[in-house]
Amino acid sequence: WSLQEMAAYKMFLRYGTCIKIVGDIPRDAKHYMINLGEDEFNIALHFNPRFNYQNNIKKIICNSKSDGIWGKELKENDFPFVPGTTAEVRPQNQTNGFKVRLPDGFEFTFPNRLKLQTLNYLEIGHDILVRSVTFK
């Protein structure tokens, strides 16, 4: 696997834009992350599926970062990710927060603590090989 982090700036994604991220998860994956926000210091959604990382086994950790300071973590127990497979995640910034659709169809909402109406920053990294990122 040749895994590398990717980041995109100046995205100007408004409320309602759905981002579809498809990637391959290596067999020995520990965790991967998707960050959405203003920049690397102001992240409205930190989405971090953890296979076995920092004492979390098969948990999704979500958080936000404001001026470089992390907020309170929220844990989601639905974990449809399987090492050695391809996964699809669909985060969408809505007025009441981020609706996140998982590969098994389960959806949850994470609050938009930073109250960002426009997302300018997307980062994907760690144990995932990104196949595609599309916007709708």
PAMAR-717670 format. One record per residue: residue number from 1; residue in three letters; x, y, z of N, C-alpha, C in turn. Coordinates in nm, 4 decimals. Layout:
<lotis>
+-----+------+----------+----------+----------+----------+----------+----------+----------+----------+----------+
|  nr | rest |      nxx |      nyy |      nzz |     caxx |     cayy |     cazz |      cxx |      cyy |      czz |
+-----+------+----------+----------+----------+----------+----------+----------+----------+----------+----------+
| NUM |  ALA |        X |        Y |        Z |        X |        Y |        Z |        X |        Y |        Z |
...
+-----+------+----------+----------+----------+----------+----------+----------+----------+----------+----------+
</lotis>
This chain:
<lotis>
+-----+------+----------+----------+----------+----------+----------+----------+----------+----------+----------+
|  nr | rest |      nxx |      nyy |      nzz |     caxx |     cayy |     cazz |      cxx |      cyy |      czz |
+-----+------+----------+----------+----------+----------+----------+----------+----------+----------+----------+
|   1 |  TRP |   0.0836 |  -0.1187 |   0.0000 |   0.0000 |   0.0000 |   0.0000 |   0.0873 |   0.1241 |   0.0000 |
|   2 |  SER |   0.0533 |   0.2153 |  -0.0820 |   0.1195 |   0.3451 |  -0.0835 |   0.0177 |   0.4485 |  -0.0357 |
|   3 |  LEU |   0.0089 |   0.4641 |   0.0947 |  -0.0907 |   0.5540 |   0.1515 |  -0.0311 |   0.6924 |   0.1678 |
|   4 |  GLN |  -0.1087 |   0.7921 |   0.1322 |  -0.0635 |   0.9285 |   0.1518 |  -0.1814 |   1.0155 |   0.1896 |
|   5 |  GLU |  -0.1515 |   1.1185 |   0.2671 |  -0.2569 |   1.2113 |   0.3045 |  -0.2834 |   1.3065 |   0.1896 |
|   6 |  MET |  -0.4066 |   1.3513 |   0.1806 |  -0.4413 |   1.4503 |   0.0801 |  -0.5179 |   1.5620 |   0.1478 |
|   7 |  ALA |  -0.5005 |   1.6825 |   0.0981 |  -0.5735 |   1.7975 |   0.1505 |  -0.6120 |   1.8878 |   0.0344 |
|   8 |  ALA |  -0.7302 |   1.9464 |   0.0451 |  -0.7783 |   2.0415 |  -0.0549 |  -0.8233 |   2.1677 |   0.0178 |
|   9 |  TYR |  -0.7883 |   2.2814 |  -0.0393 |  -0.8210 |   2.4108 |   0.0191 |  -0.9097 |   2.4898 |  -0.0761 |
|  10 |  LYS |  -0.9686 |   2.5971 |  -0.0243 |  -1.0527 |   2.6879 |  -0.1037 |  -1.1646 |   2.6122 |  -0.1748 |
|  11 |  MET |  -1.2341 |   2.5291 |  -0.0982 |  -1.3383 |   2.4434 |  -0.1541 |  -1.4715 |   2.5172 |  -0.1747 |
|  12 |  PHE |  -1.5056 |   2.6101 |  -0.0858 |  -1.6298 |   2.6874 |  -0.0925 |  -1.7538 |   2.5977 |  -0.1020 |
|  13 |  LEU |  -1.7604 |   2.4958 |  -0.0165 |  -1.8746 |   2.4040 |  -0.0155 |  -1.9812 |   2.4570 |   0.0799 |
|  14 |  ARG |  -2.0986 |   2.4855 |   0.0287 |  -2.2068 |   2.5438 |   0.1084 |  -2.2935 |   2.4347 |   0.1722 |
|  15 |  TYR |  -2.3834 |   2.4794 |   0.2629 |  -2.4802 |   2.3879 |   0.3239 |  -2.5446 |   2.3016 |   0.2163 |
|  16 |  GLY |  -2.5631 |   2.1757 |   0.2468 |  -2.6333 |   2.0852 |   0.1573 |  -2.5436 |   2.0058 |   0.0649 |
|  17 |  THR |  -2.4189 |   2.0490 |   0.0476 |  -2.3280 |   1.9750 |  -0.0399 |  -2.2936 |   1.8405 |   0.0229 |
|  18 |  CYS |  -2.3162 |   1.7342 |  -0.0515 |  -2.2819 |   1.5994 |  -0.0053 |  -2.1477 |   1.5606 |  -0.0672 |
|  19 |  ILE |  -2.0587 |   1.5106 |   0.0170 |  -1.9272 |   1.4663 |  -0.0290 |  -1.9250 |   1.3142 |  -0.0213 |
|  20 |  LYS |  -1.8966 |   1.2498 |  -0.1323 |  -1.8871 |   1.1033 |  -0.1354 |  -1.7397 |   1.0666 |  -0.1448 |
|  21 |  ILE |  -1.6914 |   0.9972 |  -0.0413 |  -1.5509 |   0.9575 |  -0.0340 |  -1.5443 |   0.8058 |  -0.0398 |
|  22 |  VAL |  -1.4725 |   0.7541 |  -0.1390 |  -1.4563 |   0.6097 |  -0.1561 |  -1.3081 |   0.5775 |  -0.1429 |
|  23 |  GLY |  -1.2775 |   0.4774 |  -0.0600 |  -1.1378 |   0.4407 |  -0.0427 |  -1.1204 |   0.2960 |  -0.0024 |
|  24 |  ASP |  -1.0017 |   0.2445 |  -0.0298 |  -0.9656 |   0.1081 |   0.0086 |  -0.8995 |   0.1108 |   0.1461 |
|  25 |  ILE |  -0.9435 |   0.0191 |   0.2309 |  -0.8889 |   0.0089 |   0.3655 |  -0.7938 |  -0.1100 |   0.3691 |
|  26 |  PRO |  -0.6665 |  -0.0873 |   0.4026 |  -0.5712 |  -0.1984 |   0.4050 |  -0.6046 |  -0.3004 |   0.5135 |
|  27 |  ARG |  -0.5561 |  -0.4220 |   0.4939 |  -0.5840 |  -0.5310 |   0.5888 |  -0.5313 |  -0.5025 |   0.7291 |
|  28 |  ASP |  -0.4236 |  -0.4255 |   0.7386 |  -0.3638 |  -0.3976 |   0.8697 |  -0.3995 |  -0.2577 |   0.9208 |
|  29 |  ALA |  -0.5128 |  -0.2033 |   0.8764 |  -0.5524 |  -0.0669 |   0.9136 |  -0.5716 |  -0.0526 |   1.0645 |
|  30 |  LYS |  -0.5247 |   0.0587 |   1.1165 |  -0.5458 |   0.0953 |   1.2574 |  -0.6552 |   0.2026 |   1.2675 |
|  31 |  HIS |  -0.6490 |   0.3025 |   1.1770 |  -0.7487 |   0.4099 |   1.1741 |  -0.7284 |   0.4944 |   1.0489 |
|  32 |  TYR |  -0.8314 |   0.5699 |   1.0147 |  -0.8163 |   0.6729 |   0.9123 |  -0.9004 |   0.7918 |   0.9527 |
|  33 |  MET |  -0.8840 |   0.9034 |   0.8821 |  -0.9597 |   1.0216 |   0.9201 |  -1.0007 |   1.1027 |   0.7985 |
|  34 |  ILE |  -1.1127 |   1.1729 |   0.8182 |  -1.1620 |   1.2714 |   0.7229 |  -1.1867 |   1.3983 |   0.8037 |
|  35 |  ASN |  -1.1260 |   1.5083 |   0.7619 |  -1.1461 |   1.6368 |   0.8277 |  -1.2124 |   1.7337 |   0.7313 |
|  36 |  LEU |  -1.3131 |   1.8051 |   0.7813 |  -1.3818 |   1.9090 |   0.7048 |  -1.3879 |   2.0353 |   0.7888 |
|  37 |  GLY |  -1.3560 |   2.1488 |   0.7286 |  -1.3631 |   2.2726 |   0.8049 |  -1.3150 |   2.3928 |   0.7274 |
|  38 |  GLU |  -1.2575 |   2.4878 |   0.8023 |  -1.2043 |   2.6109 |   0.7440 |  -1.0586 |   2.5925 |   0.7034 |
|  39 |  ASP |  -0.9810 |   2.5274 |   0.7895 |  -0.8390 |   2.4997 |   0.7664 |  -0.7965 |   2.3935 |   0.8677 |
|  40 |  GLU |  -0.6669 |   2.3622 |   0.8739 |  -0.6222 |   2.2545 |   0.9628 |  -0.6337 |   2.2886 |   1.1112 |
|  41 |  PHE |  -0.6564 |   2.4167 |   1.1443 |  -0.6711 |   2.4584 |   1.2839 |  -0.8168 |   2.4734 |   1.3252 |
|  42 |  ASN |  -0.9065 |   2.4770 |   1.2292 |  -1.0501 |   2.4935 |   1.2535 |  -1.1253 |   2.3873 |   1.1748 |
|  43 |  ILE |  -1.1496 |   2.2750 |   1.2418 |  -1.2108 |   2.1579 |   1.1797 |  -1.3506 |   2.1397 |   1.2385 |
|  44 |  ALA |  -1.4511 |   2.1487 |   1.1544 |  -1.5890 |   2.1346 |   1.1999 |  -1.6272 |   1.9880 |   1.2187 |
|  45 |  LEU |  -1.5709 |   1.8997 |   1.1359 |  -1.5958 |   1.7556 |   1.1491 |  -1.4643 |   1.6805 |   1.1344 |
|  46 |  HIS |  -1.4249 |   1.6144 |   1.2417 |  -1.3128 |   1.5191 |   1.2404 |  -1.3778 |   1.3823 |   1.2522 |
|  47 |  PHE |  -1.3735 |   1.3047 |   1.1448 |  -1.4349 |   1.1714 |   1.1375 |  -1.3211 |   1.0707 |   1.1390 |
|  48 |  ASN |  -1.3170 |   0.9846 |   1.2429 |  -1.2001 |   0.8996 |   1.2654 |  -1.2409 |   0.7560 |   1.3029 |
|  49 |  PRO |  -1.2688 |   0.6700 |   1.2021 |  -1.2939 |   0.5291 |   1.2323 |  -1.1662 |   0.4640 |   1.2858 |
|  50 |  ARG |  -1.1789 |   0.3972 |   1.3997 |  -1.0631 |   0.3338 |   1.4634 |  -1.0857 |   0.1833 |   1.4726 |
|  51 |  PHE |  -1.0037 |   0.1103 |   1.4002 |  -1.0106 |  -0.0358 |   1.4032 |  -0.9498 |  -0.0866 |   1.5327 |
|  52 |  ASN |  -0.8336 |  -0.0324 |   1.5670 |  -0.7649 |  -0.0630 |   1.6927 |  -0.6591 |   0.0448 |   1.7113 |
|  53 |  TYR |  -0.7000 |   0.1558 |   1.7740 |  -0.6125 |   0.2720 |   1.7849 |  -0.6470 |   0.3494 |   1.9115 |
|  54 |  GLN |  -0.5455 |   0.3810 |   1.9905 |  -0.5606 |   0.4586 |   2.1139 |  -0.6733 |   0.4045 |   2.2028 |
|  55 |  ASN |  -0.6667 |   0.2766 |   2.2314 |  -0.7625 |   0.2087 |   2.3199 |  -0.9065 |   0.2102 |   2.2690 |
|  56 |  ASN |  -0.9262 |   0.2365 |   2.1423 |  -1.0589 |   0.2283 |   2.0818 |  -1.0576 |   0.1167 |   1.9784 |
|  57 |  ILE |  -1.1472 |   0.0207 |   1.9960 |  -1.1584 |  -0.0910 |   1.9030 |  -1.2955 |  -0.0849 |   1.8371 |
|  58 |  LYS |  -1.2948 |  -0.0761 |   1.7040 |  -1.4178 |  -0.0694 |   1.6249 |  -1.5121 |   0.0397 |   1.6764 |
|  59 |  LYS |  -1.4602 |   0.1613 |   1.6801 |  -1.5380 |   0.2790 |   1.7193 |  -1.5123 |   0.3897 |   1.6181 |
|  60 |  ILE |  -1.6115 |   0.4736 |   1.5982 |  -1.5935 |   0.5944 |   1.5190 |  -1.5855 |   0.7102 |   1.6170 |
|  61 |  ILE |  -1.4770 |   0.7848 |   1.6104 |  -1.4589 |   0.9020 |   1.6946 |  -1.4856 |   1.0248 |   1.6087 |
|  62 |  CYS |  -1.5701 |   1.1137 |   1.6576 |  -1.5943 |   1.2411 |   1.5903 |  -1.5607 |   1.3537 |   1.6866 |
|  63 |  ASN |  -1.5072 |   1.4622 |   1.6314 |  -1.4688 |   1.5753 |   1.7136 |  -1.4630 |   1.6996 |   1.6265 |
|  64 |  SER |  -1.4340 |   1.8115 |   1.6907 |  -1.4116 |   1.9379 |   1.6210 |  -1.2880 |   2.0027 |   1.6815 |
|  65 |  LYS |  -1.2301 |   2.0952 |   1.6064 |  -1.1124 |   2.1685 |   1.6532 |  -1.1338 |   2.3159 |   1.6228 |
|  66 |  SER |  -1.1188 |   2.4001 |   1.7257 |  -1.1366 |   2.5437 |   1.7100 |  -1.0080 |   2.6148 |   1.7502 |
|  67 |  ASP |  -0.9499 |   2.6896 |   1.6584 |  -0.8221 |   2.7587 |   1.6818 |  -0.7162 |   2.6636 |   1.7363 |
|  68 |  GLY |  -0.7122 |   2.5419 |   1.6822 |  -0.6105 |   2.4443 |   1.7192 |  -0.6402 |   2.3638 |   1.8440 |
|  69 |  ILE |  -0.7549 |   2.3874 |   1.9078 |  -0.7895 |   2.3167 |   2.0317 |  -0.9048 |   2.2204 |   2.0046 |
|  70 |  TRP |  -0.8811 |   2.0917 |   2.0366 |  -0.9832 |   1.9893 |   2.0162 |  -1.0981 |   2.0079 |   2.1144 |
|  71 |  GLY |  -1.2187 |   1.9725 |   2.0694 |  -1.3374 |   1.9744 |   2.1538 |  -1.3564 |   1.8398 |   2.2217 |
|  72 |  LYS |  -1.4797 |   1.8132 |   2.2626 |  -1.5134 |   1.6875 |   2.3294 |  -1.5438 |   1.5811 |   2.2245 |
|  73 |  GLU |  -1.4778 |   1.4657 |   2.2386 |  -1.5004 |   1.3545 |   2.1459 |  -1.6390 |   1.2948 |   2.1639 |
|  74 |  LEU |  -1.6986 |   1.2562 |   2.0536 |  -1.8208 |   1.1765 |   2.0555 |  -1.7885 |   1.0438 |   1.9894 |
|  75 |  LYS |  -1.8398 |   0.9345 |   2.0476 |  -1.8137 |   0.8007 |   1.9936 |  -1.9415 |   0.7436 |   1.9342 |
|  76 |  GLU |  -1.9265 |   0.6847 |   1.8177 |  -2.0373 |   0.6176 |   1.7498 |  -2.0050 |   0.4690 |   1.7464 |
|  77 |  ASN |  -2.1002 |   0.3863 |   1.7897 |  -2.0751 |   0.2424 |   1.7999 |  -2.0986 |   0.1657 |   1.6709 |
|  78 |  ASP |  -2.1802 |   0.2188 |   1.5792 |  -2.2006 |   0.1502 |   1.4517 |  -2.0676 |   0.1530 |   1.3766 |
|  79 |  PHE |  -2.0160 |   0.0363 |   1.3395 |  -1.8835 |   0.0287 |   1.2766 |  -1.8862 |  -0.0709 |   1.1613 |
|  80 |  PRO |  -1.9267 |  -0.0254 |   1.0414 |  -1.9389 |  -0.1168 |   0.9277 |  -1.8110 |  -0.1313 |   0.8448 |
|  81 |  PHE |  -1.6991 |  -0.0810 |   0.8947 |  -1.5742 |  -0.0842 |   0.8181 |  -1.5006 |  -0.2157 |   0.8386 |
|  82 |  VAL |  -1.4472 |  -0.2713 |   0.7291 |  -1.3776 |  -0.3995 |   0.7335 |  -1.2427 |  -0.3836 |   0.6639 |
|  83 |  PRO |  -1.1336 |  -0.4155 |   0.7343 |  -1.0024 |  -0.4096 |   0.6692 |  -0.9990 |  -0.4992 |   0.5452 |
|  84 |  GLY |  -0.9299 |  -0.4534 |   0.4419 |  -0.9191 |  -0.5301 |   0.3184 |  -1.0340 |  -0.5086 |   0.2223 |
|  85 |  THR |  -1.1211 |  -0.4102 |   0.2514 |  -1.2355 |  -0.3829 |   0.1638 |  -1.2359 |  -0.2356 |   0.1223 |
|  86 |  THR |  -1.3300 |  -0.2036 |   0.0354 |  -1.3518 |  -0.0655 |  -0.0065 |  -1.4694 |  -0.0100 |   0.0723 |
|  87 |  ALA |  -1.4560 |   0.1134 |   0.1201 |  -1.5619 |   0.1759 |   0.1997 |  -1.6028 |   0.3084 |   0.1371 |
|  88 |  GLU |  -1.7278 |   0.3442 |   0.1604 |  -1.7821 |   0.4710 |   0.1122 |  -1.8444 |   0.5453 |   0.2298 |
|  89 |  VAL |  -1.8074 |   0.6717 |   0.2457 |  -1.8623 |   0.7575 |   0.3510 |  -1.9153 |   0.8833 |   0.2841 |
|  90 |  ARG |  -2.0322 |   0.9305 |   0.3317 |  -2.0942 |   1.0494 |   0.2726 |  -2.1276 |   1.1523 |   0.3804 |
|  91 |  PRO |  -2.0351 |   1.2441 |   0.4097 |  -2.0697 |   1.3534 |   0.5008 |  -2.1400 |   1.4667 |   0.4252 |
|  92 |  GLN |  -2.2356 |   1.5301 |   0.4932 |  -2.3088 |   1.6415 |   0.4335 |  -2.3290 |   1.7485 |   0.5401 |
|  93 |  ASN |  -2.2863 |   1.8713 |   0.5110 |  -2.3037 |   1.9834 |   0.6035 |  -2.4455 |   2.0366 |   0.5883 |
|  94 |  GLN |  -2.5248 |   2.0213 |   0.6958 |  -2.6617 |   2.0697 |   0.6953 |  -2.6761 |   2.1770 |   0.8029 |
|  95 |  THR |  -2.7873 |   2.2467 |   0.8040 |  -2.8052 |   2.3557 |   0.9000 |  -2.8014 |   2.3069 |   1.0450 |
|  96 |  ASN |  -2.8413 |   2.1826 |   1.0703 |  -2.8418 |   2.1299 |   1.2076 |  -2.7164 |   2.0497 |   1.2409 |
|  97 |  GLY |  -2.6204 |   2.0417 |   1.1503 |  -2.4976 |   1.9663 |   1.1763 |  -2.4570 |   1.8839 |   1.0553 |
|  98 |  PHE |  -2.3617 |   1.7972 |   1.0772 |  -2.3120 |   1.7112 |   0.9695 |  -2.3851 |   1.5780 |   0.9722 |
|  99 |  LYS |  -2.4575 |   1.5489 |   0.8657 |  -2.5175 |   1.4165 |   0.8511 |  -2.4110 |   1.3292 |   0.7862 |
| 100 |  VAL |  -2.3804 |   1.2169 |   0.8492 |  -2.2784 |   1.1256 |   0.7978 |  -2.3445 |   0.9919 |   0.7672 |
| 101 |  ARG |  -2.3345 |   0.9499 |   0.6418 |  -2.3894 |   0.8201 |   0.6004 |  -2.2742 |   0.7216 |   0.5889 |
| 102 |  LEU |  -2.2897 |   0.6069 |   0.6568 |  -2.1867 |   0.5037 |   0.6600 |  -2.2120 |   0.3987 |   0.5517 |
| 103 |  PRO |  -2.1148 |   0.3106 |   0.5257 |  -2.1295 |   0.2103 |   0.4191 |  -2.2509 |   0.1192 |   0.4337 |
| 104 |  ASP |  -2.2967 |   0.0955 |   0.5571 |  -2.4121 |   0.0066 |   0.5775 |  -2.5447 |   0.0814 |   0.5706 |
| 105 |  GLY |  -2.5410 |   0.2122 |   0.5386 |  -2.6632 |   0.2911 |   0.5292 |  -2.6990 |   0.3632 |   0.6576 |
| 106 |  PHE |  -2.6351 |   0.3278 |   0.7691 |  -2.6604 |   0.3950 |   0.8964 |  -2.6191 |   0.5414 |   0.8853 |
| 107 |  GLU |  -2.7005 |   0.6301 |   0.9428 |  -2.6693 |   0.7728 |   0.9418 |  -2.6697 |   0.8268 |   1.0836 |
| 108 |  PHE |  -2.5824 |   0.9215 |   1.1092 |  -2.5839 |   0.9941 |   1.2358 |  -2.5494 |   1.1393 |   1.2078 |
| 109 |  THR |  -2.5793 |   1.2257 |   1.3043 |  -2.5520 |   1.3684 |   1.2889 |  -2.4543 |   1.4135 |   1.3959 |
| 110 |  PHE |  -2.3518 |   1.4864 |   1.3531 |  -2.2546 |   1.5463 |   1.4446 |  -2.2757 |   1.6972 |   1.4395 |
| 111 |  PRO |  -2.2860 |   1.7633 |   1.5563 |  -2.3155 |   1.9071 |   1.5555 |  -2.2057 |   1.9902 |   1.4889 |
| 112 |  ASN |  -2.2474 |   2.0953 |   1.4190 |  -2.1531 |   2.1895 |   1.3582 |  -2.1176 |   2.2924 |   1.4654 |
| 113 |  ARG |  -2.0260 |   2.2554 |   1.5535 |  -1.9898 |   2.3393 |   1.6679 |  -1.9282 |   2.4722 |   1.6257 |
| 114 |  LEU |  -1.8625 |   2.4746 |   1.5099 |  -1.7990 |   2.5976 |   1.4624 |  -1.8966 |   2.6859 |   1.3848 |
| 115 |  LYS |  -2.0164 |   2.6347 |   1.3616 |  -2.1217 |   2.7080 |   1.2891 |  -2.0767 |   2.7527 |   1.1499 |
| 116 |  LEU |  -1.9943 |   2.6712 |   1.0861 |  -1.9467 |   2.7047 |   0.9520 |  -2.0569 |   2.6811 |   0.8493 |
| 117 |  GLN |  -2.0858 |   2.7819 |   0.7691 |  -2.1820 |   2.7675 |   0.6604 |  -2.1131 |   2.7201 |   0.5327 |
| 118 |  THR |  -1.9847 |   2.7535 |   0.5208 |  -1.9059 |   2.7156 |   0.4041 |  -1.7838 |   2.6371 |   0.4492 |
| 119 |  LEU |  -1.7583 |   2.5243 |   0.3836 |  -1.6404 |   2.4428 |   0.4136 |  -1.5343 |   2.4705 |   0.3078 |
| 120 |  ASN |  -1.4159 |   2.5061 |   0.3535 |  -1.3073 |   2.5384 |   0.2609 |  -1.1947 |   2.4369 |   0.2635 |
| 121 |  TYR |  -1.2006 |   2.3407 |   0.3541 |  -1.0870 |   2.2510 |   0.3770 |  -1.1350 |   2.1067 |   0.3870 |
| 122 |  LEU |  -1.0686 |   2.0188 |   0.3151 |  -1.0941 |   1.8745 |   0.3213 |  -0.9596 |   1.8049 |   0.3321 |
| 123 |  GLU |  -0.9474 |   1.7175 |   0.4314 |  -0.8254 |   1.6388 |   0.4491 |  -0.8650 |   1.4933 |   0.4714 |
| 124 |  ILE |  -0.7946 |   1.4023 |   0.4064 |  -0.8171 |   1.2587 |   0.4232 |  -0.6809 |   1.1954 |   0.4444 |
| 125 |  GLY |  -0.6704 |   1.1073 |   0.5446 |  -0.5390 |   1.0497 |   0.5675 |  -0.5378 |   0.9270 |   0.6552 |
| 126 |  HIS |  -0.4182 |   0.8808 |   0.6787 |  -0.3818 |   0.7616 |   0.7551 |  -0.4132 |   0.6356 |   0.6744 |
| 127 |  ASP |  -0.4803 |   0.5375 |   0.7313 |  -0.4907 |   0.4051 |   0.6692 |  -0.6075 |   0.3950 |   0.5708 |
| 128 |  ILE |  -0.5964 |   0.4694 |   0.4619 |  -0.6964 |   0.4620 |   0.3553 |  -0.6301 |   0.5038 |   0.2242 |
| 129 |  LEU |  -0.6630 |   0.4319 |   0.1196 |  -0.6166 |   0.4667 |  -0.0148 |  -0.7374 |   0.5242 |  -0.0882 |
| 130 |  VAL |  -0.7384 |   0.6543 |  -0.1076 |  -0.8544 |   0.7222 |  -0.1649 |  -0.8701 |   0.6851 |  -0.3122 |
| 131 |  ARG |  -0.9892 |   0.6393 |  -0.3472 |  -1.0233 |   0.6054 |  -0.4858 |  -1.0920 |   0.7224 |  -0.5555 |
| 132 |  SER |  -1.1839 |   0.7875 |  -0.4832 |  -1.2547 |   0.9005 |  -0.5439 |  -1.3153 |   0.9903 |  -0.4372 |
| 133 |  VAL |  -1.3291 |   1.1170 |  -0.4727 |  -1.4004 |   1.2159 |  -0.3919 |  -1.4905 |   1.2906 |  -0.4890 |
| 134 |  THR |  -1.6216 |   1.2845 |  -0.4647 |  -1.7159 |   1.3530 |  -0.5529 |  -1.8082 |   1.4410 |  -0.4697 |
| 135 |  PHE |  -1.8624 |   1.5432 |  -0.5337 |  -1.9476 |   1.6413 |  -0.4667 |  -2.0817 |   1.6481 |  -0.5377 |
| 136 |  LYS |  -2.1888 |   1.6602 |  -0.4567 |  -2.3229 |   1.6669 |  -0.5148 |  -2.4059 |   1.7673 |  -0.4363 |
+-----+------+----------+----------+----------+----------+----------+----------+----------+----------+----------+
</lotis>
